[in-house]
């Protein structure tokens, strides 16, 4: 029986899972053999793997013994032994797959397996949903890492540069995606290498990958600093938007955007001209691009974004809220003037 192109594709997609299951079974068998080792002997066996990898052996070759040693270290230090599905998840993560594990199925422990393996060759970043989970998971898994000779750190929004360097200097670093991203941007703006905080990028595990890589990708990470006070300008644009009638605006709830109708555009152009803000007859002229952008962002701020849903106001500052978790994301800002609007 011959397979259709779709059938061949699906067969190929199943193959990695079959191989991963074989690896996971081998890990379970090897872990049982390490139970008689002392803590020192367990660490020595792991250091031997480190030496093999340093001598040029591929990390994948060391996967089964490394995962097995990690499983035994978890049993001793955390009183938790990774079960088959967690080991399988670890194998797939190491191979670069996206794995769906529900809350409560042990993904925090599963992530330690590829983390330990890849920490043999370079820094490992474990990207969490927020600062709280970064601190919690780092502290929770620290006994396992330390038993195997690894250092572990975590990032928080309020850390200064020196504290960030110490966290990045660890073998394994936990942190929210925004913290890793903003530090990367700052490092690229640093004048000297000594002013940077990260130490390169080798391997990362992303928790809530769909949120980080798809949902949050629509909100760019933006660094900001002091600029000239334009609060009067923003208030004027907001006042203009507030004065528009429903016939002037169309709101698309699906795309979360608001646009002007023809009548709304004419009304805005007339009022902006009267206020001396429009440099020519049309908002779409090149000289008015920035003004049109501010107007569009003011529409979105007033008609699409909802206070206490999309953002909160804390101590006079607008703080973006993660729509999936409902948690504030300190340090994140809307781009293109939306935050000010």
N, C-alpha and C positions, 0 to 999 in steps of 0.2 A: 504494500500500500504506500503510495507516494503522498507526501505532505504538501499542502498548499503553501504559498509564501507566508501567510499568516500563521499556519500551523508550525512551519519551521521556526518562525520568529518566537512563538510561544514556547516551543520546545527549548530553544536557546535560552529563554528567560528563566525556565525552570531549572536549568542545569546548575547555575550558581547555588541555588538553594539546596540541591542534592549534595553538591560538594561541601557546602557549609555544614550540613547535617553530619556528614562523615567526620569533618574536623571537630565538631562539637562532641560527638561520641568519643573520639580519641582523647579530647581534653578531659572528659569525665573519667575515663579509664586511667589516665596519667595522674590526675589529681588524687585518686585513691592511693596511689603508690607513694605519694609524698607525705602521707599522714604520720609516718614514723620518724620523719626528720625533725631535728631540733630547730628552733627559730634561727639560730646562727647558721645551721646547715641549709635551711631554706633560703636564707639571704645569699649564702655562698653560691648556691645553684643558680640563683637569679643573676648574680654578678658574673658568673661564668657565661651566661647568655649575653650579657652586656659586652664582654670581651670578644665573643664570637662575632657579634654585630659590628663592633669597632674594627675588627680585622677584615671586614668586607662581606660577611654573610648577610643575606637579605633578611629583613625583619620578618617576612612571611615564613621563612624557614624556621624561625624561632617561635612561631605563633602557638603551636600546641603546647610545648613545655612552658612557655611564658604564661599562657592562659591558665594552665594547670596549677602553676605555682601561685598565681594570683587568686585562684579559687581557694586554695588551701590557706593562703594568707587571710582571705576574707572570713573563712570559717574560724580561724584563731582570733583575729583581732576584732571582728564585728559580730561574731556568733551567727553569721549568716553564710550559708553555702549557696553559690549561684546554681539555680536549677537549669535543666537542659535548655529551655527557651531563652534564658538570659545569656547562656554561653553562645547559643546560636545567634542571638542578636549581636553579641560582641564580635563574632566572626564576620557577620555581614557588614557591620560598621567599619571594621578594619578594611574590608574589601571595597568600601566606598558606596555601599547601598544605603538607601533610605529605608528605615525600619519603623513600622507602626506598632508602638506599644502603648497600651492604655495606662492611665494614671493608676498606680497601685500594683503594676506588674513588675516593678523592680528595675526600671530603666536606669536609675541612678547607679545601682550596683553593676548593671550590665555594662555601662560605659567605662567602668574602671578597667575592664579587660583590655580593650584596644588602647586605652590611655597608657597603661603600664607597658604594653608592648612597644608602642611608638615613642614613649619617653626614653627608650634605649637609644634612639637615634637623634632626638632633638626635642625642642620644647613642644608641649601639648597644651592646647587651649580647649577648654570645655565651656561652650557657650550656653548659658542658661537664659531663662525668660526674664529674669530681673535680679537686682542686687540681693534680695533676701535669699533666693534659691542658691545664688553663688556662694554666699557665706554659709548657708546651711549645709549644702552638699560638700563643700570643701572640708568643713569641720567634721562632718559625719564620716567621710571616707578617709580622713587623714590617718587613722591608725593602720589601715590596710597599706597605704602608700609608704608610711614610715617603716613598717615591718620589712618591706622590700627594698628600703634604702632610698626612696624618693622623697623629695621635698614638695610641698603643696602650698599654694597661695591663692588668694582671691582678690578681685577688684571690687571697689565701691565708689560711688559717685563722688564722695567727699575726700578721697585720698589725694595727698599732694604728690608731686613728681617722685620724690625719693621713696615713698611708700609704694608707688606703682612700680618702680624699678625693682624693689625687693620682691614684689609679687610676680613680676615677669621673670625674675631670675630663678624662680622655682622650676622644678622639672615639669610640674603640672599646675596650670593656672585656670581657675574658674572665674567667670565674669559674664555680665550681660552683653549682648551683641553691641549695644550702643557704646559701652565702655571700650571694648576692643576697637570698634570703628573710629571713635573719636580720638583714641590714643594714636591710631594709625595716621589719622589726618594731622594731628599735632606733630608727630614725628617727621612727617614729610614737610612741615613748615619750619622745623628746627634748623638753625644755622650750623650747628656742630653736632657730631655724633654723640658727644657727651651729654647733650641736652635731650636726647631721645630716651624713651622709657622701655620700648619693646626690644626684644633681641632676636628678631626674625620670626618667620612663620614656617612650621614644618608639618603639623598635623592638628586638625581641629575636629571636634565632635559638636554638632549643633543640636541642642534640644529644641523641641517645637520648630522643626525645620520649615514646615509650611508657613508658619507665622513670620519667622525671621527672613526667609529667602523669597517669600511671595508677598504676604500681606504687608509687612513693614517695609518692603522694598519700595513702596510708593511714597514713603516719607524719607527724603534724603537726610543723611546726617550732615549737620551744618555747624561750623564753628562761628562764633559771633563775638564781637567786642564792642567797645564804645564807639558811637558815631554821633554825628550832629543831631540835635533834638529836632525830630520831625513830627512830634506829637500833634501839633496844630494841623498839619497837612492830613494826617490819618483821621483826625476827628472830623475834618471838613468832608473827606470822602465818605466816612461812615454816616454823617448827617445827610449827605446826598442820597445814599442808598436807602436810608430810613424814610426818606420823603417819597420814594417811588411807590406807585400803586401796583396792585397785583397784575394788572394788564401789562406792566412794563417788564415783567420778569417771568422766566420759565425755570422751574427747579426740577432736575432729574435726580430722584432719590436713589436710583440704581447706581449711577456713576458718581453720585454725591457732588454734583456741580450745579451752579446757577448761572444762567446766561440772560442777557438783555434781549427783549423783543425789539422789533423795528421801532415801535413807539417808545420803548424804554431807552434805546440808543439815542433817538432824537431828543428826548427829554434831558438825558445826561449831557449831551453836547451843548444844548442851550444853556444849562445851568453852569456847566464848567466854563463856558465862554464868558458868561456874566460875571463869574468869580475871578476871571483872569488866569485860569489854570490851563486852558486849552490854547495851544500855540498855533493851530490852524483849524480849518473848518471841520475836519473829520478826526475821530478818535483813532482811526486806523492808519493815519499818516505816520511816517517813520518817527517824526519828532515826538509823537504821543504814545509810543509803545510802552514806556514805563508807566505813564498815567493809566493806560488801559489795563495793564497788569494789576495795578493797585486797586482799580475799580472792580475787576473780576475777583480779586482776593477778598475785598470788602463784602461783595455779594455772598461769597462762600462762607465767610466768617459769620455773617448775620443770619443767613437763611439755611445753611447746611449743617454747620458744626453746632453741637448742642453742649451748653455748659453742664458740667457734672456727668456728662456722657463721653464726649470727645476730649474735654479738658476741664480742669478745675483752676480756680484762682486762689493762690496761697501767698499770703503776705504781699499782695499786690502784684504777684507774678503769675503769668499764665503757664500752667504745667500740663503737658499733653498726657492723656490717659490712654493706656493700652486697651483697645476695644475688646480684645479677647479675654484678658485677665482682669480688667477693671482697675489695674494698678497704675498710679502715677509714674511717669518716666522722667525723673528729674534730669535736667541737662539737655533734653531733646527739644528742638524748636521747629516749628513749621517754616518752610522755605519760601522764598520769593515774596516776602512782605506779608504773608498770611498771618504770621505770629503777631506782628504789630497791629494788623487789622482786627 
